Amino acid sequence: MKKPFKLRSLIILSLFFLLFSIVVNAQEPMLMLPLGHTNQIHNANFSADDKFIVTASEDFTAKIWSSRDGYLIQNLVGHAKAVMNAEFSPDAKLVATASWDNTAKIWSVLSGDSLFTLKHEYRVRDLKFSKDGTRLYTITDDEFLRCWDTTTGKLVFKTEGHTEGINDIVLSPDGTKLLTASSDKTAIIWDAATGKLILKLSGHKESLNTANFSPDGKAIVTASDDFTVKTWDPATGNLLFSFAGDKSRINAAKFSPDSKNLVISTRLNYSPKVFDLATGKLKFVLKGNTREVIDAAYFPEGNKIITIGYDQPLRIWDASNGILLKEIKDAENAFYKFCFAKGGSELLGINAENQVQTWDVKNLSLKNTFTGHSKILLNAEFAKDGKSFITATDGAMVKKWETLTGKLQVSYQMNDQGPLNSAKLIDDEEDIFSFTETGVQLRKALDGTMIKEILLGENAVITSAQVSPDQKTLLTTGFWNAIPKVWDLENKKLLLSLKGHESKYGVDIASYSPNGDKILTASTGPVNDKLAKLWDAKTGNLIHTFKGHTFEIKFAKFSTDGKNVITAGADNVVKKWDVNTGELIFDFEGYMQYVSSIEFSPDGKSILAAGQNGVKLWDLQTGKLIYHLTAHTDFVRKAIYSPDGKKLLTFSDDQSIKIWDAAAGKQTKNILVGKNTIFQSVSFELNRMICKRNSELIFFDLNSGNQLYALVALNTDDFILTLPSGYYMSTPNAAKLLYYVTKDLKVITFDQLDIRYNRPDKVLQAIGSTDTALIQSYKKTYEKRIKKLGIDTASFKSGYSVPEADFSNRAAIALDQQKQELSVHIKGRDENYNLDRFNVWVNENPIFGMRGINLKGKNTKEIDTTIVIKLSDGTNFIETSVTNSNGAESYKIPLTINFKPSKPSTVKLYFVGIGIDEYVQSQNNLQWSVKDIRDQAKALKVKYGDQITIDTLFNQQVTVSNVIALKDKLKTSEVNDKVIIAYSGHGLLNAAYDYFLSTFAVNFDKPEQNGLAYEALENLLDQIPARQKLMLIDACHSGELDKDEIAKINTAAPTLAANKTQGGKGVKVINTGAKKADMKTSLELMQQLFVNVGKSTGATVISASAGTQFALEKNDLKNGVFSYSILEFMQTNPHAKVADLKKYVNKRVVELTAGLQVPTTRNETKNLNWEVW
């Protein structure tokens, strides 16, 4: 099925959007998973043509998005620190990024490649392209403005004139001059071509934080920390006016588009002021803000002023008189950055929730809110045997996974306990221990069952937590004057407070001794006592104070036998102490700069330390240096032993992980992990290593050094496993988020490529699964899927002809439409084969039916036609494709249209109900099916009143011809109408495993005789005007059926009797042979793994049970369980959307039937989640 799209909420950024891209083939599209930025977004800018948006983030990346529909199309990865700004070149072919890693980079928008890295001596604060895009200007924390050639990456000139750092840079409107504002209290005008100093503007008494030209280029404004704003004549350098800033920092000073007025906002005065630049006099004040206004600016037309501030609405003011026009309270309020589209039609803002929103400037309506689907990954840790691993993510989500299958075993969320810190396996790995800032949990690793929980209060701010070796007590440390505390895990009471350290920022280091009778603590942070302390774990009495470091202690650990304590300080000294006497035994030989980790060898005879100057191994008994490893070229973050002590693993900021022979100190393997990749855990037993890259887990093979696969876990229990080759395995809901981007940055839906690359069998093989039966089952499922969809796999071969089709007038079609009828010009072609058919979809509804328009008789390789589409109210997601005579289909490139009618349409519901209790073959009679349908019709009538048309067929009325005739009424519907078809009765398989629904005269032994073929029921919804369509089927075998798999024959009679449930509907099941125990059918695997990408009517189908389970009728409910669940949800929810109904029914039916009946969803629409009532 098609890629999901939610115009209001699908894609862009925030603290969230990691893009996962795989180059499937040099000539083929990239697979994209929009997961967004994982840290603060610092800036966002439009391209000159307003087609793209670029964002810069604290997560070290910049990202390029389609501004029209929010698709993420490029992920710019390469910086080693925060990216503070990103801007497009005037022709939108390049993006330049400024980073605090002391570099600026120039990127190709088309390829996403880094073309040039421009090295600086200090962090790069900002940059600007020249008007023709051939030069790039950068400013840093030093006093120089630099100019670079964008075609070569070479430095053109470096200016001299400022004496301190430059804080702002702008280009004059005509592009001939540059203006810089500096901490040296001056602004300078430069010749943009030569870098020659033209004028220096002096007069401020403190640092300048911003400067700008007026739109007509005839004035300059500067704002300073001396609390004044000044305007200047750029031709002479003369001061024009000076405006006092209310004795507080200037937040904004912006010209009006006509250059006649200036709006100023300050930190302490919540009411921005507007001044007349001809006279320098105050015109009016913008009154109404309740908090600090951090920015204020004119709209492009100059008729309005916008103000933004923390914890308050975005406000729009009349620019002529200062009257408040509108407050916008959506999007969590509190924009802290905004900019207008170059064309002036859109406003882009970044809010305090790290979301990017776009607004229509004319009517001030929200166009898009872009949110993500994944949280930042906090930590990942292997179990000792490597067969499973734990992950913890922001949002307090803890998950346990099976390493060799990628299967999610346990998932839970620590609700209402603040940000999660960490999760790990303890107690011989039978339990999962996790803690947030305000609480801890202990759960069973097997199923996530809660064992113990302690809530420590909102002000706890826990920074570390550890369970004692005997599992009876908990040791916590905190922040901001917090002291280490010991808690009773059983009664959740505070036992001890270990007071004694003098540290403003709390005590971060605390641990139990190996036998649990002592506790070691040390204070860290800028204000600390440079001490480590030893405490009695039972009484809390201080035993020893370890004094000797001259700077803060970075590490403090017990030796493996508990007889010694090792401390490492910011003074570059590592010390060994005696636990019994508290005396210093010795300092280890040589210095260790900025220690990052300390580990003991498994035999307890040596100590391994990592830091700024490499890795050192010392003899624990003598303190003598055994060897010093210096192969890394940057800071070493971690050094650890293998369990047998024969190998070392070291991880460095130089983007590499090295494996060493521990005895000889010789490097045996160098693994390049890439930028922004951080080591997490290693299993030497499985020869696997986990690293994290924002929200992505990367798994490496230690023997080959190659990447095996990547795992991305979504906010829910859905996930995606990907291989470097492009193949992937995912849950169906995760697959719904996928789309592809072509080499010319066109977005295509994932249908055809999903069929090719969604290969769980290949993924399991690549990650080393030993379950060959499961791999074969997945392969068979894939082959079954190909067969069911009628796909010719020859089209997967490189160079195979795939036709092309698109809307040729796409660029001329505006996003927002006022007329309901839209004319689209479709062009399609295939170089080698005749075209067989074409179709158009609106919100996944095929306009020309499931089969489309037949072109076979045309004998042509091209199509060129114009059609008129009737738009639905709201969002219209439009696609087209052609299929050639070989069955190869063109990629679908979505076109998004918003239709806002002047008057909302009247929406009507068409309800078609078919219920059958009585049959010619009366031994198969049922009890509640007719009542099921009548009750549903009655409940919907209450919801819709006069806006509902009800057609029902019961018992003898249920014939094939009567059902088919129902379509005539549905053909009279309108595009905004809704259709619900509900069926309750028997579902039957014939000898060929075709699926039929029962009619009054059906032959239960040969259901093809008088039975209603499922396709005939589905056809009622095909090619009708209504686009909001739902089918509810309550019948055995009502899931999507698999002709070739063995039917399930185990009777549910004993369990049904225990639950007081009546016998299953549709009892005729054919036994075609034995089945291997515990093996899932291809149908079940298909339902679990694949989104249905076959042709459909655009309807969602929710069915009562999986293909081989019985539907149930509980006598005490007086309805079938499936129907009862629907009615129950209607009674308790005044309004509900399709997704809400599906979620509730799926959960409720399983509860009521103890798992015997499991609803499934077929042909679920991805783009349309409409309101059922």
Beta strands, then each sheet from edge to edge (+ up, - down):
strand 1: 17-23
strand 2: 30-36
strand 3: 41-46
strand 4: 52-57
strand 5: 61-66
strand 6: 72-77
strand 7: 83-88
strand 8: 94-99
strand 9: 103-108
strand 10: 114-119
strand 11: 124-129
strand 12: 135-140
strand 13: 145-149
strand 14: 155-158
strand 15: 166-171
strand 16: 177-182
strand 17: 186-191
strand 18: 197-202
strand 19: 208-213
strand 20: 220-224
strand 21: 228-232
strand 22: 239-244
strand 23: 250-255
strand 24: 261-266
strand 25: 273-276
strand 26: 282-285
strand 27: 295-298
strand 28: 304-308
strand 29: 314-318
strand 30: 324-328
strand 31: 335-340
strand 32: 346-351
strand 33: 356-360
strand 34: 366-370
strand 35: 377-382
strand 36: 388-393
strand 37: 397-402
strand 38: 408-413
strand 39: 420-426
strand 40: 431-436
strand 41: 439-444
strand 42: 450-455
strand 43: 462-467
strand 44: 473-478
strand 45: 485-488
strand 46: 494-497
strand 47: 509-512
strand 48: 518-522
strand 49: 531-536
strand 50: 542-547
strand 51: 553-558
strand 52: 564-569
strand 53: 574-578
strand 54: 584-587
strand 55: 597-600
strand 56: 606-611
strand 57: 614-619
strand 58: 625-629
strand 59: 636-641
strand 60: 647-652
strand 61: 656-661
strand 62: 666-672
strand 63: 678-683
strand 64: 688-693
strand 65: 696-701
strand 66: 707-713
strand 67: 719-722
strand 68: 728-730
strand 69: 739-741
strand 70: 747-748
strand 71: 804-807
strand 72: 816-817
strand 73: 821-829
strand 74: 835-842
strand 75: 845-846
strand 76: 853-854
strand 77: 862-870
strand 78: 874-884
strand 79: 895-899
strand 80: 909-915
strand 81: 948-954
strand 82: 978-984
strand 83: 987-989
strand 84: 995-997
strand 85: 1012-1013
strand 86: 1028-1034
strand 87: 1061-1062
strand 88: 1100-1103
strand 89: 1113-1114
strand 90: 1119-1120
strand 91: 1160-1162
sheet 1: 1+ 2- 69+ 70-
sheet 2: 3+ 4- 5+ 6-
sheet 3: 7+ 8- 9+ 10-
sheet 4: 11+ 12- 13+ 14-
sheet 5: 15+ 16- 17+ 18-
sheet 6: 19+ 20- 21+ 22-
sheet 7: 23+ 24- 25+ 26-
sheet 8: 27+ 28- 29+ 30-
sheet 9: 31+ 32- 33+ 34-
sheet 10: 35+ 36- 37+ 38-
sheet 11: 39+ 40- 41+ 42-
sheet 12: 43+ 44- 45+ 46-
sheet 13: 47+ 48- 49+ 50-
sheet 14: 51+ 52- 53+ 54-
sheet 15: 55+ 56- 57+ 58-
sheet 16: 59+ 60- 61+ 62-
sheet 17: 63+ 64- 65+ 66- 67+ 68-
sheet 18: 71+ 73- 77+
sheet 19: 72+ 79+ 78- 74+ 75-
sheet 20: 72+ 79+ 78- 74+ 76-
sheet 21: 81+ 80+ 82+ 86+ 88+ 91-
sheet 22: 83+ 84- 85+
sheet 23: 87+ 89- 90+
end
